[in-house]
Amino acid sequence: MANLQTVDDREAEAARANLSGGDDGTKTLIRRSLQAREFAYCPYSKFRVGAAVLAHDGTIFTGCNVENACYNLGICAERNAISKAVSEGYQSFRAIAIASDLHEQFISPCGGCRQFMREFGDSWDVFLTKPDGSSEEMTVGALLPMSFGPEDLTKKRVHAIHEF
């Protein structure tokens, strides 16, 4: 029996390629973020966002923003995609692409998403995109300089509690 590959399998193979210079892996990741944007549930802000995160083994997880009438209970696309990946056992990422409907500027993640991404390292790639598929590449560390991460919890501290 022949080994049949699905479209998603072929896309994951393409994404396994190096993610530099606009190659097929980068284009696949960006395209998946643009597709994820289409599923956004944003009846309040009308601001659609999609994200596609690439795990180290080439698996791609997508997410979109999901709003809630109680505004602070919504979830951003980036956190949605990463949470999907974590719920499937993934905690190591190579890249994330973020898409929106902004035509004149690249979409940038909010502060909460930057910190959420930082939980999983500061050296993985972030592709900020426009609807035409163009992108700007940087790292999580560049998006959130002087960040606080899991390794900071193991650093030496002063354990003094003062009573007043």
Accessible surface in RSA format (square Angstrom, percent):
REM  Atomic radii and reference values for relative SASA: ProtOr
REM  Chains: A
REM  Algorithm: Lee & Richards
REM  Probe-radius: 1.40
REM  Slices: 20
REM RES _ NUM      All-atoms   Total-Side   Main-Chain    Non-polar    All polar
REM                ABS   REL    ABS   REL    ABS   REL    ABS   REL    ABS   REL
RES MET A   1   237.72 123.1 147.45  97.6  90.27 214.9 125.39 106.6 112.33 148.8
RES ALA A   2    77.83  71.6  52.91  81.7  24.91  56.7  63.82  89.9  14.00  37.1
RES ASN A   3   141.50  97.6 109.07 105.4  32.44  78.1  40.47  97.4 101.04  97.7
RES LEU A   4   149.17  83.1 127.26  91.0  21.92  55.1 128.59  90.3  20.58  55.4
RES GLN A   5    71.76  40.1  53.15  38.8  18.61  44.3  19.35  41.2  52.41  39.7
RES THR A   6    81.15  57.7  74.46  75.5   6.69  15.9  78.34 105.2   2.81   4.3
RES VAL A   7    90.35  59.5  87.36  79.1   2.99   7.2  87.36  75.9   2.99   8.1
RES ASP A   8    85.06  59.6  81.17  80.8   3.90   9.2  22.53  53.0  62.53  62.4
RES ASP A   9    65.91  46.2  62.35  62.1   3.56   8.4  12.06  28.4  53.86  53.7
RES ARG A  10   117.69  49.4 111.70  56.9   5.99  14.3  51.17  69.9  66.53  40.3
RES GLU A  11    17.81  10.2  16.16  12.2   1.65   3.9   9.61  18.6   8.19   6.7
RES ALA A  12    15.31  14.1  15.12  23.3   0.19   0.4  15.13  21.3   0.18   0.5
RES GLU A  13    93.28  53.6  82.60  62.5  10.68  25.4  27.38  53.0  65.90  53.8
RES ALA A  14    28.51  26.2  18.25  28.2  10.26  23.3  28.04  39.5   0.46   1.2
RES ALA A  15     0.00   0.0   0.00   0.0   0.00   0.0   0.00   0.0   0.00   0.0
RES ARG A  16   115.53  48.5  99.51  50.7  16.02  38.1  46.70  63.8  68.83  41.7
RES ALA A  17    45.07  41.4  31.69  48.9  13.39  30.5  44.61  62.8   0.46   1.2
RES ASN A  18   115.27  79.5 109.16 105.5   6.11  14.7  18.18  43.7  97.09  93.8
RES LEU A  19    13.39   7.5   4.51   3.2   8.89  22.3   4.91   3.5   8.48  22.8
RES SER A  20    69.15  58.4  62.14  82.9   7.01  16.1  37.48  79.8  31.66  44.4
RES GLY A  21    85.21 105.1   0.00   N/A  85.21 105.1  45.64 125.2  39.56  88.6
RES GLY A  22    35.67  44.0   0.00   N/A  35.67  44.0  24.13  66.2  11.54  25.8
RES ASP A  23    44.18  30.9  32.97  32.8  11.21  26.5  39.25  92.4   4.93   4.9
RES ASP A  24    94.55  66.2  91.47  91.0   3.08   7.3  18.93  44.6  75.62  75.4
RES GLY A  25     0.00   0.0   0.00   N/A   0.00   0.0   0.00   0.0   0.00   0.0
RES THR A  26     3.68   2.6   3.68   3.7   0.00   0.0   3.64   4.9   0.03   0.1
RES LYS A  27   127.97  62.4 122.68  75.3   5.29  12.6  73.32  66.0  54.65  58.2
RES THR A  28     9.33   6.6   9.03   9.2   0.30   0.7   0.30   0.4   9.03  13.7
RES LEU A  29     0.00   0.0   0.00   0.0   0.00   0.0   0.00   0.0   0.00   0.0
RES ILE A  30     9.13   5.2   9.13   6.8   0.00   0.0   9.13   6.6   0.00   0.0
RES ARG A  31    93.75  39.4  93.03  47.4   0.72   1.7  55.87  76.4  37.88  23.0
RES ARG A  32    36.98  15.5  36.74  18.7   0.24   0.6   1.29   1.8  35.69  21.6
RES SER A  33     0.00   0.0   0.00   0.0   0.00   0.0   0.00   0.0   0.00   0.0
RES LEU A  34    30.41  16.9  29.22  20.9   1.19   3.0  29.55  20.8   0.86   2.3
RES GLN A  35    82.86  46.3  79.67  58.2   3.19   7.6  38.21  81.3  44.65  33.9
RES ALA A  36     6.64   6.1   2.08   3.2   4.55  10.4   6.23   8.8   0.41   1.1
RES ARG A  37    25.13  10.5  25.13  12.8   0.00   0.0   0.00   0.0  25.13  15.2
RES GLU A  38    95.93  55.1  72.17  54.6  23.76  56.6  36.37  70.4  59.56  48.6
RES PHE A  39   159.77  79.9 140.53  87.0  19.25  50.1 145.50  88.2  14.27  40.8
RES ALA A  40    19.74  18.2   0.00   0.0  19.74  44.9   0.00   0.0  19.74  52.3
RES TYR A  41   116.73  54.5 113.82  64.8   2.91   7.6  83.38  62.7  33.35  41.1
RES CYS A  42    15.03  11.4   8.96  10.0   6.07  14.3   0.89   2.3  14.14  15.2
RES PRO A  43    50.04  36.5  34.46  31.4  15.58  56.6  40.86  33.7   9.19  57.1
RES TYR A  44    97.71  45.6  67.07  38.2  30.64  79.7  50.83  38.2  46.88  57.8
RES SER A  45    64.55  54.5  33.91  45.2  30.65  70.6  43.16  91.9  21.39  30.0
RES LYS A  46   153.07  74.7 128.41  78.8  24.66  58.7 103.88  93.5  49.19  52.4
RES PHE A  47    80.84  40.4  78.31  48.5   2.53   6.6  80.71  48.9   0.13   0.4
RES ARG A  48    69.46  29.2  68.93  35.1   0.53   1.3  26.09  35.7  43.37  26.3
RES VAL A  49    15.50  10.2  15.50  14.0   0.00   0.0  15.50  13.5   0.00   0.0
RES GLY A  50     0.00   0.0   0.00   N/A   0.00   0.0   0.00   0.0   0.00   0.0
RES ALA A  51     0.00   0.0   0.00   0.0   0.00   0.0   0.00   0.0   0.00   0.0
RES ALA A  52     0.00   0.0   0.00   0.0   0.00   0.0   0.00   0.0   0.00   0.0
RES VAL A  53     0.00   0.0   0.00   0.0   0.00   0.0   0.00   0.0   0.00   0.0
RES LEU A  54     0.00   0.0   0.00   0.0   0.00   0.0   0.00   0.0   0.00   0.0
RES ALA A  55     0.12   0.1   0.12   0.2   0.00   0.0   0.12   0.2   0.00   0.0
RES HIS A  56   107.02  58.5  87.30  60.7  19.72  50.4  60.50  62.4  46.52  54.1
RES ASP A  57    72.08  50.5  57.64  57.4  14.44  34.1  45.89 108.0  26.19  26.1
RES GLY A  58     0.00   0.0   0.00   N/A   0.00   0.0   0.00   0.0   0.00   0.0
RES THR A  59    40.33  28.7  38.21  38.7   2.13   5.1  28.04  37.7  12.30  18.6
RES ILE A  60    18.12  10.3   1.64   1.2  16.48  39.7   1.64   1.2  16.48  44.7
RES PHE A  61    22.26  11.1  19.96  12.4   2.30   6.0  22.26  13.5   0.00   0.0
RES THR A  62    27.55  19.6  25.94  26.3   1.61   3.8   4.04   5.4  23.51  35.5
RES GLY A  63     6.46   8.0   0.00   N/A   6.46   8.0   6.46  17.7   0.00   0.0
RES CYS A  64    16.07  12.2  15.66  17.5   0.41   1.0   0.66   1.7  15.41  16.6
RES ASN A  65    14.55  10.0  14.55  14.1   0.00   0.0   8.08  19.4   6.47   6.3
RES VAL A  66    58.85  38.7  57.54  52.1   1.31   3.2  57.64  50.1   1.22   3.3
RES GLU A  67    32.41  18.6  27.19  20.6   5.21  12.4  20.53  39.7  11.88   9.7
RES ASN A  68    59.62  41.1  55.72  53.8   3.90   9.4   5.13  12.4  54.49  52.7
RES ALA A  69    75.34  69.3  53.29  82.2  22.05  50.2  54.29  76.5  21.05  55.8
RES CYS A  70    68.15  51.6  58.65  65.4   9.50  22.3  27.78  70.4  40.37  43.5
RES TYR A  71   164.88  77.0 144.83  82.4  20.05  52.2 106.50  80.0  58.38  72.0
RES ASN A  72   130.63  90.1  95.16  92.0  35.47  85.4  47.68 114.8  82.94  80.2
RES LEU A  73   121.57  67.7  96.75  69.2  24.82  62.4  99.36  69.8  22.21  59.8
RES GLY A  74    21.87  27.0   0.00   N/A  21.87  27.0  10.11  27.7  11.76  26.3
RES ILE A  75    59.32  33.8  54.29  40.4   5.03  12.1  56.07  40.4   3.25   8.8
RES CYS A  76    35.62  26.9  34.22  38.2   1.40   3.3   4.59  11.6  31.03  33.5
RES ALA A  77     0.05   0.0   0.00   0.0   0.05   0.1   0.00   0.0   0.05   0.1
RES GLU A  78     6.48   3.7   6.48   4.9   0.00   0.0   0.00   0.0   6.48   5.3
RES ARG A  79    65.06  27.3  65.06  33.2   0.00   0.0   7.21   9.9  57.85  35.1
RES ASN A  80    29.74  20.5  29.48  28.5   0.26   0.6   0.49   1.2  29.26  28.3
RES ALA A  81     0.00   0.0   0.00   0.0   0.00   0.0   0.00   0.0   0.00   0.0
RES ILE A  82     0.14   0.1   0.14   0.1   0.00   0.0   0.14   0.1   0.00   0.0
RES SER A  83    44.19  37.3  38.05  50.8   6.14  14.1  31.00  66.0  13.19  18.5
RES LYS A  84    94.26  46.0  91.55  56.2   2.70   6.4  61.12  55.0  33.14  35.3
RES ALA A  85     0.00   0.0   0.00   0.0   0.00   0.0   0.00   0.0   0.00   0.0
RES VAL A  86    54.09  35.6  45.35  41.1   8.75  21.1  45.35  39.4   8.75  23.7
RES SER A  87    89.14  75.3  48.56  64.8  40.59  93.5  50.48 107.5  38.67  54.2
RES GLU A  88   118.82  68.2  92.97  70.3  25.85  61.6  22.11  42.8  96.71  79.0
RES GLY A  89    64.87  80.0   0.00   N/A  64.87  80.0  33.92  93.1  30.96  69.3
RES TYR A  90    59.76  27.9  56.90  32.4   2.86   7.4  35.33  26.6  24.43  30.1
RES GLN A  91   123.39  69.0 107.67  78.7  15.72  37.4  22.27  47.4 101.12  76.7
RES SER A  92    57.32  48.4  52.66  70.3   4.66  10.7  39.95  85.1  17.37  24.3
RES PHE A  93     6.07   3.0   0.00   0.0   6.07  15.8   0.00   0.0   6.07  17.4
RES ARG A  94    54.23  22.8  47.08  24.0   7.15  17.0  15.72  21.5  38.52  23.3
RES ALA A  95     0.00   0.0   0.00   0.0   0.00   0.0   0.00   0.0   0.00   0.0
RES ILE A  96     0.00   0.0   0.00   0.0   0.00   0.0   0.00   0.0   0.00   0.0
RES ALA A  97     0.00   0.0   0.00   0.0   0.00   0.0   0.00   0.0   0.00   0.0
RES ILE A  98     0.00   0.0   0.00   0.0   0.00   0.0   0.00   0.0   0.00   0.0
RES ALA A  99     0.00   0.0   0.00   0.0   0.00   0.0   0.00   0.0   0.00   0.0
RES SER A 100     0.29   0.2   0.19   0.3   0.10   0.2   0.03   0.1   0.26   0.4
RES ASP A 101    51.15  35.8  43.76  43.6   7.39  17.5  30.29  71.3  20.86  20.8
RES LEU A 102    52.86  29.4  49.91  35.7   2.95   7.4  52.46  36.8   0.39   1.1
RES HIS A 103   136.27  74.5 117.23  81.5  19.04  48.7  76.74  79.1  59.53  69.3
RES GLU A 104   165.18  94.8 136.08 103.0  29.09  69.3  54.92 106.2 110.26  90.0
RES GLN A 105   109.41  61.2 105.96  77.4   3.45   8.2  28.60  60.9  80.82  61.3
RES PHE A 106    56.22  28.1  46.05  28.5  10.17  26.5  46.05  27.9  10.17  29.1
RES ILE A 107    13.36   7.6  13.19   9.8   0.16   0.4  13.36   9.6   0.00   0.0
RES SER A 108    50.93  43.0  33.21  44.3  17.72  40.8  29.78  63.4  21.15  29.6
RES PRO A 109     4.03   2.9   0.00   0.0   4.03  14.6   1.15   0.9   2.88  17.9
RES CYS A 110    64.70  48.9  49.14  54.8  15.56  36.6  49.65 125.8  15.05  16.2
RES GLY A 111    48.87  60.3   0.00   N/A  48.87  60.3  32.95  90.4  15.92  35.7
RES GLY A 112    45.54  56.2   0.00   N/A  45.54  56.2  33.31  91.4  12.23  27.4
RES CYS A 113     0.41   0.3   0.28   0.3   0.13   0.3   0.08   0.2   0.33   0.4
RES ARG A 114    56.79  23.8  56.74  28.9   0.05   0.1   5.62   7.7  51.17  31.0
RES GLN A 115    72.64  40.6  71.79  52.5   0.85   2.0  46.04  98.0  26.60  20.2
RES PHE A 116    68.88  34.5  63.52  39.3   5.35  13.9  68.43  41.5   0.45   1.3
RES MET A 117     0.15   0.1   0.15   0.1   0.00   0.0   0.15   0.1   0.00   0.0
RES ARG A 118    13.38   5.6  13.38   6.8   0.00   0.0   0.02   0.0  13.36   8.1
RES GLU A 119    89.62  51.5  80.10  60.6   9.52  22.7  24.56  47.5  65.06  53.1
RES PHE A 120    47.34  23.7  26.86  16.6  20.48  53.3  33.94  20.6  13.40  38.4
RES GLY A 121    27.05  33.4   0.00   N/A  27.05  33.4  25.09  68.8   1.96   4.4
RES ASP A 122    65.35  45.8  61.01  60.7   4.34  10.3   2.94   6.9  62.41  62.2
RES SER A 123    92.72  78.4  74.37  99.3  18.35  42.3  40.03  85.2  52.69  73.8
RES TRP A 124    13.02   5.2   7.86   3.8   5.17  12.1  12.87   6.9   0.15   0.2
RES ASP A 125    35.27  24.7  35.24  35.1   0.03   0.1   0.55   1.3  34.73  34.6
RES VAL A 126     0.00   0.0   0.00   0.0   0.00   0.0   0.00   0.0   0.00   0.0
RES PHE A 127     4.00   2.0   4.00   2.5   0.00   0.0   4.00   2.4   0.00   0.0
RES LEU A 128     9.63   5.4   9.63   6.9   0.00   0.0   9.63   6.8   0.00   0.0
RES THR A 129     0.30   0.2   0.00   0.0   0.30   0.7   0.00   0.0   0.30   0.5
RES LYS A 130    47.56  23.2  47.35  29.1   0.22   0.5   6.41   5.8  41.15  43.8
RES PRO A 131    33.69  24.6  14.99  13.7  18.69  68.0  15.27  12.6  18.42 114.5
RES ASP A 132   117.15  82.1  73.21  72.9  43.94 103.9  51.27 120.7  65.88  65.7
RES GLY A 133    28.45  35.1   0.00   N/A  28.45  35.1  15.01  41.2  13.44  30.1
RES SER A 134    47.07  39.8  35.49  47.4  11.58  26.7  44.12  93.9   2.96   4.1
RES SER A 135    44.21  37.4  15.52  20.7  28.70  66.1   0.00   0.0  44.21  61.9
RES GLU A 136    75.17  43.2  70.96  53.7   4.21  10.0  27.57  53.3  47.59  38.9
RES GLU A 137    82.63  47.4  54.70  41.4  27.93  66.5  21.88  42.3  60.75  49.6
RES MET A 138    51.86  26.9  42.38  28.0   9.49  22.6  50.29  42.8   1.57   2.1
RES THR A 139    48.29  34.3  47.68  48.3   0.61   1.4  37.78  50.7  10.50  15.9
RES VAL A 140     0.05   0.0   0.05   0.0   0.00   0.0   0.05   0.0   0.00   0.0
RES GLY A 141    20.38  25.1   0.00   N/A  20.38  25.1  15.33  42.1   5.04  11.3
RES ALA A 142    64.71  59.5  32.36  49.9  32.35  73.6  43.13  60.7  21.58  57.2
RES LEU A 143    13.37   7.4   6.97   5.0   6.40  16.1   8.82   6.2   4.55  12.2
RES LEU A 144    38.65  21.5  37.72  27.0   0.93   2.3  37.72  26.5   0.93   2.5
RES PRO A 145    93.80  68.4  78.34  71.4  15.46  56.2  82.54  68.1  11.26  70.0
RES MET A 146   199.42 103.3 149.05  98.6  50.36 119.9 122.90 104.5  76.51 101.4
RES SER A 147    31.84  26.9   5.19   6.9  26.65  61.4   5.42  11.5  26.42  37.0
RES PHE A 148   117.52  58.8 113.93  70.6   3.59   9.3 115.19  69.8   2.33   6.7
RES GLY A 149     2.47   3.1   0.00   N/A   2.47   3.1   2.47   6.8   0.00   0.0
RES PRO A 150    50.72  37.0  42.62  38.9   8.10  29.4  45.49  37.6   5.24  32.5
RES GLU A 151    86.24  49.5  78.34  59.3   7.91  18.8  60.34 116.7  25.91  21.2
RES ASP A 152    25.85  18.1  18.03  17.9   7.83  18.5   5.58  13.1  20.27  20.2
RES LEU A 153   104.67  58.3  97.56  69.8   7.10  17.9  98.20  69.0   6.47  17.4
RES THR A 154   119.22  84.8  85.97  87.2  33.25  79.2  76.30 102.5  42.92  64.9
RES LYS A 155   121.26  59.2 111.86  68.6   9.40  22.4  78.19  70.4  43.07  45.9
RES LYS A 156   204.93 100.0 165.70 101.7  39.24  93.4 118.72 106.9  86.21  91.8
RES ARG A 157   139.98  58.8 119.21  60.8  20.77  49.5  53.89  73.6  86.10  52.2
RES VAL A 158   136.78  90.0 108.58  98.3  28.20  67.9 112.62  97.9  24.15  65.5
RES HIS A 159   150.77  82.4 112.31  78.1  38.47  98.4  78.09  80.5  72.68  84.6
RES ALA A 160    57.14  52.5  29.99  46.3  27.15  61.8  34.66  48.8  22.49  59.6
RES ILE A 161   166.98  95.0 136.50 101.7  30.48  73.5 139.11 100.2  27.87  75.6
RES HIS A 162   130.79  71.5 113.10  78.6  17.69  45.3  74.24  76.5  56.55  65.8
RES GLU A 163   168.94  97.0 134.88 102.0  34.06  81.1  52.64 101.8 116.31  95.0
RES PHE A 164   231.39 115.8 153.65  95.2  77.74 202.3 185.73 112.6  45.66 130.7
END  Absolute sums over single chains surface
CHAIN  1 A     9725.1       7697.3       2027.8       5506.4       4218.7
END  Absolute sums over all chains
TOTAL          9725.1       7697.3       2027.8       5506.4       4218.7
